[in-house]
Amino acid sequence: MNTLIVGGSSGLGLALAKELAGTSGSVFITGRKDPDVDFAEFKELDLSQADLASKIKKFVNGLAAIDRLAYAAGFYQEGTLTDLSERQIEDMLSVGGRGLIYFVKYLLEKQGSLSELVTITSTSQWTPRKLEPVYNFIKAGGGHLSNGLAEDGRISKILVAGPAGMRTGFWDGVKRDDMDKMLDKEWVAQRIVEALKGDYRYKFIKLLRQPARVEVAEKR
């Protein structure tokens, strides 16, 4: 099973690539910087670039057949809606939202089917926060989009995983007083791989902290 992890060059995406490597097939990871690892093949892709749809279509058409798409790309900017610049808003929409839509669209157009879709959201999917308005919108939208795609017979299995904050470079430059309480990204990756097992069309899991645990919010 060939796996493509969008946003897999660091953080949870890279940890997930390591967990999936060697299980079967090849693992491809995208990002802006090559992490120089031996368990996955890096393919450069900047999701904040202009004309994103055509760039993703070209990227997908140059790939081998992909069985599993894991969308782990994320871009976070803290602030109220009026605090955020247009560029910050557009980058968040492209990295977190448009990218997911176009990858699924063009993989289905090219292949006709997709065995598995893994969409990484966050607790912002269901818990709105004052200083995360656009991020709330993107994560909730990504989760709901994936839920709806489960009704599309061309995708065999969909897992939506919403982890609480993790200790990754995602928080670089953001002041937090709870870093010591955040989840370990390797633990999260392991739980996601475990959640992929079994027979279902759609599953939504929450990966929560204090204590670290997994809650199955919906399965069908």
Secondary structure as UniProt FT lines:
FT   STRAND          3..6
FT   HELIX           11..20
FT   TURN            21..23
FT   STRAND          27..31
FT   STRAND          41..44
FT   TURN            47..48
FT   HELIX           52..61
FT   STRAND          68..71
FT   TURN            81..83
FT   HELIX           86..93
FT   HELIX           94..98
FT   HELIX           99..111
FT   STRAND          114..120
FT   HELIX           123..125
FT   TURN            130..131
FT   HELIX           133..149
FT   TURN            150..151
FT   TURN            153..154
FT   STRAND          155..163
FT   HELIX           169..171
FT   TURN            172..173
FT   HELIX           179..181
FT   HELIX           185..195
FT   STRAND          202..208
FT   TURN            209..212
FT   STRAND          213..219
//
